[in-house]
Amino acid sequence: TQAEPLPDSVNSTGHQPTRFFANGNFYTPDRKARFIAIRPTVETRITPDFPLILNTGRIRDHWHTMTRTGKSPRLSQHIAEPFAEIHPVDAQRHGISDADIARVSTPSGEV
């Protein structure tokens, strides 16, 4: 019997597949990876209606966009409700005090 969960990297036959590029080589003539820098296609614009640039941060208990850690009830209990962090100068400028309830709005929606 299985004593503990199998990692995702182990398939149903119990075989752990070779990790892609585990040997450190890439499929290029010199075996080195190629990185291509791109410019973002969407520009962030500050407007009077949307005066701040927003960023989705991470907390200690959740990472990887919560695809794995979000499934753990224990990790989800650490922080009981959603929160927003704002620089003190921006908070003061917008009349927001510590522990206030705030509405965060973007052209795409609000929470």
N, CA, C and O atoms as CSV, one atom per row, in Angstrom:
chain,resi,resn,atom,element,x,y,z
A,1,THR,N,N,0.831,-1.197,0.000
A,1,THR,CA,C,0.000,0.000,0.000
A,1,THR,C,C,0.866,1.247,0.000
A,1,THR,O,O,2.020,1.237,0.429
A,2,GLN,N,N,0.289,2.285,-0.480
A,2,GLN,CA,C,0.994,3.567,-0.567
A,2,GLN,C,C,0.871,4.298,0.761
A,2,GLN,O,O,-0.237,4.496,1.259
A,3,ALA,N,N,1.990,4.697,1.336
A,3,ALA,CA,C,1.993,5.345,2.645
A,3,ALA,C,C,1.792,6.848,2.566
A,3,ALA,O,O,1.339,7.460,3.533
A,4,GLU,N,N,2.113,7.441,1.456
A,4,GLU,CA,C,1.984,8.893,1.328
A,4,GLU,C,C,1.644,9.229,-0.117
A,4,GLU,O,O,1.838,8.398,-1.004
A,5,PRO,N,N,1.142,10.424,-0.366
A,5,PRO,CA,C,0.786,10.775,-1.749
A,5,PRO,C,C,1.994,10.749,-2.675
A,5,PRO,O,O,3.108,11.093,-2.280
A,6,LEU,N,N,1.751,10.338,-3.905
A,6,LEU,CA,C,2.810,10.378,-4.911
A,6,LEU,C,C,2.940,11.791,-5.439
A,6,LEU,O,O,1.932,12.471,-5.634
A,7,PRO,N,N,4.162,12.248,-5.674
A,7,PRO,CA,C,4.310,13.562,-6.306
A,7,PRO,C,C,3.720,13.523,-7.712
A,7,PRO,O,O,3.650,12.459,-8.326
A,8,ASP,N,N,3.300,14.670,-8.220
A,8,ASP,CA,C,2.716,14.738,-9.561
A,8,ASP,C,C,3.662,14.216,-10.629
A,8,ASP,O,O,3.222,13.782,-11.693
A,9,SER,N,N,4.965,14.258,-10.349
A,9,SER,CA,C,5.932,13.831,-11.356
A,9,SER,C,C,5.983,12.312,-11.502
A,9,SER,O,O,6.626,11.809,-12.423
A,10,VAL,N,N,5.320,11.571,-10.615
A,10,VAL,CA,C,5.286,10.116,-10.718
A,10,VAL,C,C,3.962,9.728,-11.353
A,10,VAL,O,O,2.897,10.086,-10.848
A,11,ASN,N,N,4.025,8.989,-12.469
A,11,ASN,CA,C,2.779,8.633,-13.150
A,11,ASN,C,C,2.137,7.400,-12.525
A,11,ASN,O,O,2.660,6.858,-11.551
A,12,SER,N,N,1.016,6.956,-13.071
A,12,SER,CA,C,0.235,5.875,-12.466
A,12,SER,C,C,0.976,4.545,-12.435
A,12,SER,O,O,0.606,3.666,-11.656
A,13,THR,N,N,2.000,4.369,-13.246
A,13,THR,CA,C,2.759,3.117,-13.229
A,13,THR,C,C,3.846,3.133,-12.166
A,13,THR,O,O,4.553,2.140,-11.990
A,14,GLY,N,N,3.988,4.243,-11.459
A,14,GLY,CA,C,5.033,4.348,-10.451
A,14,GLY,C,C,6.358,4.809,-11.024
A,14,GLY,O,O,7.340,4.940,-10.294
A,15,HIS,N,N,6.393,5.058,-12.334
A,15,HIS,CA,C,7.623,5.497,-12.997
A,15,HIS,C,C,7.730,7.013,-12.942
A,15,HIS,O,O,6.782,7.726,-13.272
A,16,GLN,N,N,8.880,7.492,-12.527
A,16,GLN,CA,C,9.105,8.936,-12.517
A,16,GLN,C,C,9.762,9.306,-13.839
A,16,GLN,O,O,10.915,8.949,-14.082
A,17,PRO,N,N,9.033,10.024,-14.698
A,17,PRO,CA,C,9.597,10.360,-16.010
A,17,PRO,C,C,10.794,11.295,-15.892
A,17,PRO,O,O,10.939,12.034,-14.918
A,18,THR,N,N,11.638,11.241,-16.901
A,18,THR,CA,C,12.794,12.129,-16.939
A,18,THR,C,C,12.311,13.557,-17.110
A,18,THR,O,O,11.456,13.841,-17.949
A,19,ARG,N,N,12.853,14.426,-16.327
A,19,ARG,CA,C,12.453,15.826,-16.388
A,19,ARG,C,C,12.973,16.460,-17.676
A,19,ARG,O,O,14.121,16.249,-18.067
A,20,PHE,N,N,12.112,17.239,-18.328
A,20,PHE,CA,C,12.480,17.899,-19.575
A,20,PHE,C,C,13.666,18.830,-19.335
A,20,PHE,O,O,13.628,19.632,-18.402
A,21,PHE,N,N,14.679,18.750,-20.120
A,21,PHE,CA,C,15.903,19.558,-20.033
A,21,PHE,C,C,16.686,19.310,-18.740
A,21,PHE,O,O,17.494,20.150,-18.342
A,22,ALA,N,N,16.460,18.179,-18.084
A,22,ALA,CA,C,17.165,17.878,-16.831
A,22,ALA,C,C,18.672,17.755,-17.041
A,22,ALA,O,O,19.452,17.960,-16.111
A,23,ASN,N,N,19.071,17.424,-18.252
A,23,ASN,CA,C,20.506,17.306,-18.523
A,23,ASN,C,C,21.158,18.664,-18.769
A,23,ASN,O,O,22.366,18.745,-18.990
A,24,GLY,N,N,20.355,19.734,-18.732
A,24,GLY,CA,C,20.910,21.075,-18.899
A,24,GLY,C,C,21.083,21.500,-20.341
A,24,GLY,O,O,21.572,22.599,-20.601
A,25,ASN,N,N,20.692,20.652,-21.293
A,25,ASN,CA,C,20.845,20.979,-22.706
A,25,ASN,C,C,19.507,21.350,-23.333
A,25,ASN,O,O,18.463,20.798,-22.985
A,26,PHE,N,N,19.562,22.288,-24.258
A,26,PHE,CA,C,18.390,22.706,-25.003
A,26,PHE,C,C,18.590,22.337,-26.460
A,26,PHE,O,O,19.715,22.069,-26.882
A,27,TYR,N,N,17.515,22.320,-27.233
A,27,TYR,CA,C,17.587,21.900,-28.625
A,27,TYR,C,C,18.007,23.047,-29.530
A,27,TYR,O,O,17.270,23.450,-30.430
A,28,THR,N,N,19.186,23.557,-29.281
A,28,THR,CA,C,19.799,24.592,-30.102
A,28,THR,C,C,21.198,24.108,-30.454
A,28,THR,O,O,21.718,23.226,-29.771
A,29,PRO,N,N,21.827,24.649,-31.491
A,29,PRO,CA,C,23.159,24.163,-31.887
A,29,PRO,C,C,24.180,24.184,-30.750
A,29,PRO,O,O,24.991,23.264,-30.638
A,30,ASP,N,N,24.155,25.210,-29.912
A,30,ASP,CA,C,25.139,25.259,-28.824
A,30,ASP,C,C,24.570,24.738,-27.501
A,30,ASP,O,O,25.228,24.842,-26.466
A,31,ARG,N,N,23.359,24.181,-27.523
A,31,ARG,CA,C,22.684,23.589,-26.361
A,31,ARG,C,C,22.316,24.595,-25.271
A,31,ARG,O,O,21.986,24.206,-24.150
A,32,LYS,N,N,22.372,25.889,-25.600
A,32,LYS,CA,C,22.002,26.925,-24.630
A,32,LYS,C,C,20.586,27.405,-24.914
A,32,LYS,O,O,20.136,27.413,-26.060
A,33,ALA,N,N,19.897,27.802,-23.861
A,33,ALA,CA,C,18.537,28.320,-24.018
A,33,ALA,C,C,18.573,29.682,-24.693
A,33,ALA,O,O,19.548,30.423,-24.568
A,34,ARG,N,N,17.521,29.997,-25.397
A,34,ARG,CA,C,17.380,31.305,-26.036
A,34,ARG,C,C,16.238,32.052,-25.355
A,34,ARG,O,O,15.123,31.539,-25.266
A,35,PHE,N,N,16.509,33.233,-24.887
A,35,PHE,CA,C,15.483,34.076,-24.286
A,35,PHE,C,C,15.221,35.244,-25.222
A,35,PHE,O,O,16.154,35.866,-25.729
A,36,ILE,N,N,13.974,35.532,-25.443
A,36,ILE,CA,C,13.602,36.625,-26.329
A,36,ILE,C,C,12.829,37.646,-25.514
A,36,ILE,O,O,11.726,37.372,-25.040
A,37,ALA,N,N,13.411,38.817,-25.356
A,37,ALA,CA,C,12.739,39.881,-24.613
A,37,ALA,C,C,11.638,40.476,-25.480
A,37,ALA,O,O,11.832,40.733,-26.668
A,38,ILE,N,N,10.500,40.684,-24.875
A,38,ILE,CA,C,9.388,41.289,-25.606
A,38,ILE,C,C,8.917,42.537,-24.872
A,38,ILE,O,O,9.156,42.703,-23.676
A,39,ARG,N,N,8.257,43.390,-25.597
A,39,ARG,CA,C,7.641,44.564,-24.977
A,39,ARG,C,C,6.194,44.208,-24.640
A,39,ARG,O,O,5.508,43.569,-25.439
A,40,PRO,N,N,5.737,44.612,-23.478
A,40,PRO,CA,C,4.333,44.345,-23.155
A,40,PRO,C,C,3.419,44.984,-24.197
A,40,PRO,O,O,3.681,46.093,-24.662
A,41,THR,N,N,2.354,44.288,-24.559
A,41,THR,CA,C,1.444,44.817,-25.567
A,41,THR,C,C,0.413,45.768,-24.964
A,41,THR,O,O,-0.199,46.558,-25.682
A,42,VAL,N,N,0.220,45.695,-23.664
A,42,VAL,CA,C,-0.743,46.567,-23.004
A,42,VAL,C,C,0.020,47.595,-22.180
A,42,VAL,O,O,0.832,47.248,-21.322
A,43,GLU,N,N,-0.249,48.835,-22.451
A,43,GLU,CA,C,0.402,49.890,-21.681
A,43,GLU,C,C,-0.425,50.195,-20.442
A,43,GLU,O,O,-1.654,50.243,-20.493
A,44,THR,N,N,0.265,50.400,-19.335
A,44,THR,CA,C,-0.410,50.816,-18.115
A,44,THR,C,C,-0.468,52.327,-18.119
A,44,THR,O,O,0.554,53.008,-18.202
A,45,ARG,N,N,-1.673,52.832,-18.029
A,45,ARG,CA,C,-1.837,54.286,-18.042
A,45,ARG,C,C,-2.493,54.738,-16.754
A,45,ARG,O,O,-3.465,54.145,-16.285
A,46,ILE,N,N,-1.949,55.783,-16.202
A,46,ILE,CA,C,-2.541,56.417,-15.031
A,46,ILE,C,C,-3.513,57.471,-15.556
A,46,ILE,O,O,-3.157,58.293,-16.400
A,47,THR,N,N,-4.732,57.439,-15.051
A,47,THR,CA,C,-5.730,58.434,-15.439
A,47,THR,C,C,-6.356,58.994,-14.168
A,47,THR,O,O,-6.174,58.422,-13.093
A,48,PRO,N,N,-7.077,60.082,-14.265
A,48,PRO,CA,C,-7.758,60.602,-13.068
A,48,PRO,C,C,-8.728,59.584,-12.458
A,48,PRO,O,O,-8.896,59.548,-11.239
A,49,ASP,N,N,-9.368,58.761,-13.293
A,49,ASP,CA,C,-10.292,57.749,-12.774
A,49,ASP,C,C,-9.573,56.540,-12.185
A,49,ASP,O,O,-10.099,55.883,-11.287
A,50,PHE,N,N,-8.377,56.244,-12.681
A,50,PHE,CA,C,-7.595,55.098,-12.219
A,50,PHE,C,C,-6.167,55.561,-11.954
A,50,PHE,O,O,-5.281,55.347,-12.782
A,51,PRO,N,N,-5.937,56.198,-10.797
A,51,PRO,CA,C,-4.664,56.867,-10.537
A,51,PRO,C,C,-3.537,55.984,-9.994
A,51,PRO,O,O,-2.441,56.484,-9.742
A,52,LEU,N,N,-3.781,54.689,-9.811
A,52,LEU,CA,C,-2.756,53.814,-9.244
A,52,LEU,C,C,-2.468,52.649,-10.183
A,52,LEU,O,O,-3.327,52.242,-10.966
A,53,ILE,N,N,-1.258,52.121,-10.099
A,53,ILE,CA,C,-0.902,50.894,-10.811
A,53,ILE,C,C,-1.072,49.753,-9.819
A,53,ILE,O,O,-0.508,49.790,-8.725
A,54,LEU,N,N,-1.846,48.738,-10.195
A,54,LEU,CA,C,-2.133,47.616,-9.310
A,54,LEU,C,C,-1.263,46.420,-9.657
A,54,LEU,O,O,-0.840,46.242,-10.800
A,55,ASN,N,N,-1.009,45.610,-8.645
A,55,ASN,CA,C,-0.200,44.415,-8.813
A,55,ASN,C,C,-0.805,43.310,-7.958
A,55,ASN,O,O,-1.139,43.541,-6.796
A,56,THR,N,N,-0.949,42.119,-8.517
A,56,THR,CA,C,-1.428,41.002,-7.709
A,56,THR,C,C,-0.236,40.409,-6.985
A,56,THR,O,O,0.653,39.836,-7.614
A,57,GLY,N,N,-0.212,40.539,-5.696
A,57,GLY,CA,C,0.905,40.053,-4.899
A,57,GLY,C,C,0.678,38.630,-4.426
A,57,GLY,O,O,-0.302,37.988,-4.805
A,58,ARG,N,N,1.561,38.156,-3.621
A,58,ARG,CA,C,1.450,36.822,-3.034
A,58,ARG,C,C,1.624,36.947,-1.529
A,58,ARG,O,O,2.300,37.847,-1.031
A,59,ILE,N,N,0.997,36.023,-0.823
A,59,ILE,CA,C,1.207,35.951,0.617
A,59,ILE,C,C,2.042,34.721,0.920
A,59,ILE,O,O,2.280,33.887,0.046
A,60,ARG,N,N,2.475,34.618,2.139
A,60,ARG,CA,C,3.363,33.535,2.535
A,60,ARG,C,C,2.800,32.155,2.208
A,60,ARG,O,O,3.541,31.264,1.795
A,61,ASP,N,N,1.499,31.977,2.389
A,61,ASP,CA,C,0.908,30.649,2.278
A,61,ASP,C,C,0.479,30.254,0.868
A,61,ASP,O,O,0.122,29.099,0.636
A,62,HIS,N,N,0.509,31.173,-0.055
A,62,HIS,CA,C,0.057,30.851,-1.410
A,62,HIS,C,C,1.085,31.321,-2.433
A,62,HIS,O,O,1.607,32.433,-2.353
A,63,TRP,N,N,1.354,30.463,-3.375
A,63,TRP,CA,C,2.275,30.796,-4.452
A,63,TRP,C,C,1.810,30.000,-5.669
A,63,TRP,O,O,0.808,29.292,-5.568
A,64,HIS,N,N,2.463,30.078,-6.769
A,64,HIS,CA,C,2.069,29.391,-8.005
A,64,HIS,C,C,0.622,29.719,-8.373
A,64,HIS,O,O,-0.114,28.833,-8.807
A,65,THR,N,N,0.213,30.940,-8.212
A,65,THR,CA,C,-1.149,31.412,-8.504
A,65,THR,C,C,-2.217,30.549,-7.841
A,65,THR,O,O,-3.347,30.468,-8.323
A,66,MET,N,N,-1.860,29.917,-6.753
A,66,MET,CA,C,-2.758,29.100,-5.941
A,66,MET,C,C,-3.284,27.858,-6.652
A,66,MET,O,O,-4.251,27.260,-6.181
A,67,THR,N,N,-2.682,27.447,-7.768
A,67,THR,CA,C,-3.165,26.258,-8.458
A,67,THR,C,C,-2.992,25.013,-7.598
A,67,THR,O,O,-3.768,24.067,-7.731
A,68,ARG,N,N,-2.016,24.993,-6.739
A,68,ARG,CA,C,-1.817,23.866,-5.823
A,68,ARG,C,C,-2.124,24.273,-4.387
A,68,ARG,O,O,-2.888,23.599,-3.697
A,69,THR,N,N,-1.535,25.366,-3.942
A,69,THR,CA,C,-1.700,25.757,-2.540
A,69,THR,C,C,-3.118,26.203,-2.234
A,69,THR,O,O,-3.544,26.129,-1.081
A,70,GLY,N,N,-3.865,26.667,-3.237
A,70,GLY,CA,C,-5.246,27.083,-3.018
A,70,GLY,C,C,-6.159,25.921,-2.674
A,70,GLY,O,O,-7.285,26.130,-2.223
A,71,LYS,N,N,-5.690,24.700,-2.880
A,71,LYS,CA,C,-6.493,23.514,-2.577
A,71,LYS,C,C,-6.311,23.053,-1.133
A,71,LYS,O,O,-6.924,22.068,-0.722
A,72,SER,N,N,-5.491,23.738,-0.369
A,72,SER,CA,C,-5.214,23.343,1.009
A,72,SER,C,C,-6.032,24.185,1.981
A,72,SER,O,O,-5.763,25.376,2.134
A,73,PRO,N,N,-7.027,23.590,2.644
A,73,PRO,CA,C,-7.822,24.356,3.610
A,73,PRO,C,C,-6.966,24.964,4.714
A,73,PRO,O,O,-7.233,26.076,5.169
A,74,ARG,N,N,-5.949,24.245,5.141
A,74,ARG,CA,C,-5.111,24.759,6.233
A,74,ARG,C,C,-4.402,26.051,5.822
A,74,ARG,O,O,-4.353,27.002,6.601
A,75,LEU,N,N,-3.858,26.091,4.614
A,75,LEU,CA,C,-3.185,27.304,4.159
A,75,LEU,C,C,-4.172,28.448,3.980
A,75,LEU,O,O,-3.836,29.608,4.221
A,76,SER,N,N,-5.386,28.125,3.561
A,76,SER,CA,C,-6.393,29.165,3.344
A,76,SER,C,C,-6.910,29.766,4.643
A,76,SER,O,O,-7.499,30.847,4.621
A,77,GLN,N,N,-6.708,29.101,5.766
A,77,GLN,CA,C,-7.188,29.610,7.051
A,77,GLN,C,C,-6.273,30.673,7.640
A,77,GLN,O,O,-6.682,31.395,8.549
A,78,HIS,N,N,-5.053,30.786,7.148
A,78,HIS,CA,C,-4.088,31.720,7.738
A,78,HIS,C,C,-4.566,33.163,7.656
A,78,HIS,O,O,-4.446,33.909,8.628
A,79,ILE,N,N,-5.102,33.561,6.521
A,79,ILE,CA,C,-5.644,34.910,6.351
A,79,ILE,C,C,-7.120,34.738,6.006
A,79,ILE,O,O,-7.467,34.155,4.979
A,80,ALA,N,N,-7.983,35.255,6.881
A,80,ALA,CA,C,-9.412,34.962,6.806
A,80,ALA,C,C,-10.156,35.687,5.694
A,80,ALA,O,O,-11.215,35.227,5.267
A,81,GLU,N,N,-9.634,36.797,5.219
A,81,GLU,CA,C,-10.380,37.574,4.225
A,81,GLU,C,C,-9.427,38.280,3.277
A,81,GLU,O,O,-8.252,38.454,3.598
A,82,PRO,N,N,-9.914,38.686,2.124
A,82,PRO,CA,C,-9.064,39.405,1.174
A,82,PRO,C,C,-8.580,40.731,1.763
A,82,PRO,O,O,-9.226,41.306,2.639
A,83,PHE,N,N,-7.453,41.197,1.280
A,83,PHE,CA,C,-6.927,42.475,1.758
A,83,PHE,C,C,-6.177,43.153,0.624
A,83,PHE,O,O,-5.796,42.519,-0.360
A,84,ALA,N,N,-5.977,44.441,0.782
A,84,ALA,CA,C,-5.188,45.217,-0.178
A,84,ALA,C,C,-4.114,45.948,0.603
A,84,ALA,O,O,-4.347,46.423,1.715
A,85,GLU,N,N,-2.950,46.030,0.016
A,85,GLU,CA,C,-1.865,46.806,0.614
A,85,GLU,C,C,-1.637,48.029,-0.259
A,85,GLU,O,O,-1.667,47.949,-1.487
A,86,ILE,N,N,-1.409,49.157,0.390
A,86,ILE,CA,C,-1.228,50.408,-0.336
A,86,ILE,C,C,-0.148,51.215,0.370
A,86,ILE,O,O,-0.049,51.196,1.597
A,87,HIS,N,N,0.650,51.913,-0.402
A,87,HIS,CA,C,1.695,52.754,0.181
A,87,HIS,C,C,1.035,53.821,1.056
A,87,HIS,O,O,0.007,54.379,0.673
A,88,PRO,N,N,1.611,54.110,2.222
A,88,PRO,CA,C,1.014,55.102,3.127
A,88,PRO,C,C,0.745,56.457,2.481
A,88,PRO,O,O,-0.261,57.096,2.790
A,89,VAL,N,N,1.622,56.903,1.596
A,89,VAL,CA,C,1.413,58.198,0.938
A,89,VAL,C,C,0.177,58.129,0.032
A,89,VAL,O,O,-0.643,59.047,0.025
A,90,ASP,N,N,0.049,57.027,-0.735
A,90,ASP,CA,C,-1.129,56.870,-1.589
A,90,ASP,C,C,-2.394,56.725,-0.747
A,90,ASP,O,O,-3.434,57.286,-1.090
A,91,ALA,N,N,-2.311,55.983,0.345
A,91,ALA,CA,C,-3.474,55.819,1.224
A,91,ALA,C,C,-3.941,57.168,1.754
A,91,ALA,O,O,-5.135,57.467,1.741
A,92,GLN,N,N,-3.010,57.970,2.215
A,92,GLN,CA,C,-3.360,59.291,2.745
A,92,GLN,C,C,-3.972,60.162,1.643
A,92,GLN,O,O,-4.966,60.853,1.869
A,93,ARG,N,N,-3.381,60.124,0.469
A,93,ARG,CA,C,-3.864,60.925,-0.660
A,93,ARG,C,C,-5.310,60.569,-1.022
A,93,ARG,O,O,-6.070,61.430,-1.467
A,94,HIS,N,N,-5.685,59.305,-0.832
A,94,HIS,CA,C,-7.027,58.852,-1.209
A,94,HIS,C,C,-7.954,58.679,-0.008
A,94,HIS,O,O,-9.049,58.133,-0.139
A,95,GLY,N,N,-7.511,59.147,1.166
A,95,GLY,CA,C,-8.358,59.099,2.355
A,95,GLY,C,C,-8.612,57.704,2.885
A,95,GLY,O,O,-9.686,57.421,3.415
A,96,ILE,N,N,-7.627,56.832,2.745
A,96,ILE,CA,C,-7.762,55.452,3.213
A,96,ILE,C,C,-6.932,55.286,4.478
A,96,ILE,O,O,-5.747,55.618,4.504
A,97,SER,N,N,-7.566,54.768,5.528
A,97,SER,CA,C,-6.876,54.519,6.796
A,97,SER,C,C,-6.704,53.022,6.994
A,97,SER,O,O,-7.363,52.217,6.335
A,98,ASP,N,N,-5.813,52.656,7.909
A,98,ASP,CA,C,-5.564,51.254,8.225
A,98,ASP,C,C,-6.872,50.576,8.632
A,98,ASP,O,O,-7.636,51.130,9.423
A,99,ALA,N,N,-7.127,49.408,8.110
A,99,ALA,CA,C,-8.300,48.569,8.399
A,99,ALA,C,C,-9.591,49.086,7.765
A,99,ALA,O,O,-10.661,48.544,8.043
A,100,ASP,N,N,-9.521,50.114,6.924
A,100,ASP,CA,C,-10.708,50.563,6.190
A,100,ASP,C,C,-11.126,49.498,5.177
A,100,ASP,O,O,-10.306,48.702,4.718
A,101,ILE,N,N,-12.384,49.497,4.846
A,101,ILE,CA,C,-12.871,48.671,3.742
A,101,ILE,C,C,-12.750,49.517,2.481
A,101,ILE,O,O,-13.212,50.657,2.441
A,102,ALA,N,N,-12.131,48.954,1.464
A,102,ALA,CA,C,-11.888,49.714,0.235
A,102,ALA,C,C,-12.438,48.956,-0.965
A,102,ALA,O,O,-12.509,47.727,-0.959
A,103,ARG,N,N,-12.820,49.689,-1.976
A,103,ARG,CA,C,-13.237,49.102,-3.247
A,103,ARG,C,C,-12.080,49.330,-4.225
A,103,ARG,O,O,-11.631,50.460,-4.418
A,104,VAL,N,N,-11.613,48.259,-4.829
A,104,VAL,CA,C,-10.531,48.348,-5.802
A,104,VAL,C,C,-11.152,48.196,-7.186
A,104,VAL,O,O,-11.759,47.170,-7.492
A,105,SER,N,N,-10.999,49.219,-8.017
A,105,SER,CA,C,-11.625,49.228,-9.340
A,105,SER,C,C,-10.584,49.410,-10.432
A,105,SER,O,O,-9.597,50.125,-10.262
A,106,THR,N,N,-10.825,48.749,-11.552
A,106,THR,CA,C,-10.011,48.905,-12.751
A,106,THR,C,C,-10.972,49.036,-13.930
A,106,THR,O,O,-12.176,48.840,-13.760
A,107,PRO,N,N,-10.471,49.361,-15.113
A,107,PRO,CA,C,-11.363,49.375,-16.275
A,107,PRO,C,C,-11.995,48.000,-16.540
A,107,PRO,O,O,-13.010,47.911,-17.231
A,108,SER,N,N,-11.400,46.929,-15.991
A,108,SER,CA,C,-11.905,45.571,-16.221
A,108,SER,C,C,-12.930,45.110,-15.197
A,108,SER,O,O,-13.651,44.145,-15.448
A,109,GLY,N,N,-13.013,45.775,-14.052
A,109,GLY,CA,C,-13.942,45.335,-13.015
A,109,GLY,C,C,-13.539,45.863,-11.653
A,109,GLY,O,O,-12.670,46.727,-11.540
A,110,GLU,N,N,-14.181,45.332,-10.618
A,110,GLU,CA,C,-13.869,45.791,-9.264
A,110,GLU,C,C,-14.084,44.678,-8.251
A,110,GLU,O,O,-14.832,43.728,-8.483
A,111,VAL,N,N,-13.403,44.829,-7.118
A,111,VAL,CA,C,-13.567,43.919,-5.974
A,111,VAL,C,C,-13.676,44.744,-4.715
A,111,VAL,O,O,-13.820,44.190,-3.625
